[in-house]
């Protein structure tokens, strides 16, 4: 799967579009090349400054780079450009506030995102659960991940931990510590 992703991304970069740069940005986050992720998001925005997804790519890159406060303005810009995708924007605002250790605000954004789009996913629920942990609501946190769709808890644990692609170990440790409190080892 990794090789095919790289192959298609390389093909897309032969004639890059904003989407190609957005995908490259996400790929660089996963590979822990945060500066490159930001550069790709900048390219996406430069090609089409009216594409909300470029601003969202930048916001996510900044969050994982350790600059969540700077990410907020990019999310707000995306919200103005694409008011129909509010759930994803709210979720990303939740990530930013989680990164700023504003756990109540993070939980509020995550909850609102799930109200609008309950199918957001299990990874997103992990962040909500961890926000609850830091708010002292461990039972609520555990209930958040008590999902029959998690067929293999061990596989889920690996999946979540591998997406903790933060540049700053402190940010990664914050997430992993909270996850350990709800049984994700």
C-alpha positions, 0 to 999 in steps of 0.5 A: 500500500505504501509503495502504491501511494508513493507511486500515485503521489509521484504521478500527481506531482508531475502536474501538481494540483492543490489536491496533490499538494494536500495529499503530499502534506498529509503524507509528510505528516505521517512520515514526520517531515513536518516542515515539508508538510507545511511547505506542501500546504503552502503550495496548495494555498498558493495554487488556489487560495479559494480552496478550503482544503488547502487551509485545512491541510495547513492547519493540520500540518501546524497542529502536528508541527506543534503550533496549534494556536497558529492553526486556528486562523487557517481553520476559520478561513476554511470555514468561511470558504466552505461552510458546508463542511463544518463537522470537519472544521470543528473537529480540526479546531478540537485538535488545535485546542487539544494541542493547546491543552484546552481540553474543555474547548477541545471536547466541546468542538469534538462533541459538536463535530460528532453531533453534525457527523456521527460517522467521523470515525474511531480515530477521531473518537480517540481524541475525544476520549483523551480530552475526557481523560484530561477533564477527569471523566474517565468513565465517559472516556472509556464509553466513547471507545466502547464501540462494537465496530472495533473488531480487534482492540490490539489492531485499533491500538496500533492504528491509533498510536501510529497516527500520533505523528507529532513533531514534539514528543510532549504532544505525542506523549499527551495523547498516548498517556490519555489513551493508556487511561482508556485501555489503548496500550 
